[in-house]
Amino acid sequence: MPASDELPSTLARSEKHAQALWSAAHDSAVDSYGEGERAHRTAFAALKHEYEKVGDHWERKDESGPSDSRAEGGRGSGETEEGVDANATKAHLLELAKRLDVRGRSRMTKDELVEALKKANRRETARAR
């Protein structure tokens, strides 16, 4: 099934370039691995190098590159940061937390901000559905 037929809702609310990037990576992964979760994970890994999840959609990052330690090391088991750019500066994370109205953000560590942003993103995505 072409990626355009199974575009995730967060990408449907994102700019066309993000949609095209995910779709191309997904279609390529399907050719290599077949349909299923692995193709989706591969497509999201490609997307996260250029985009970060902000609320219910994806926005282009200031600089491309891996978004978390799992993306830096390639394959492996472990949790991702769900599209939050954990490699961004604390100031950037604070700005996103402000946009998403994360309470207590000024007292949070960088790791706490990442967790709070993941939670805020999940909440905004659920609200948008």
LINQUI-V152470 format. One line per field, one symbol per residue. phi: phi as a letter, one per 40 degrees, with the letter a starting at -180 (. if undefined). psi: psi as a letter, one per 20 degrees, with the letter a starting at -180 (. if undefined). A space follows every 50 residues. Layout:
phi=???
psi=???
This chain:
phi=.cdccbcdcccccbcdccccccccccccccccbgchcccccccccccccb bbcbgbabbcccbciccacccccgcichcccfgccccccccccccccccc fccgccbccccccdcccdccccccccccc
psi=pqhhikpqhhhhjrqhgggggggghggghghgirqahhggggghgggihi qqpodjrpqpqhpqrqirhghhicrrrrqrjkipniirqhgghggghghj lpqjhijqrghhggghhgghggghgghi.
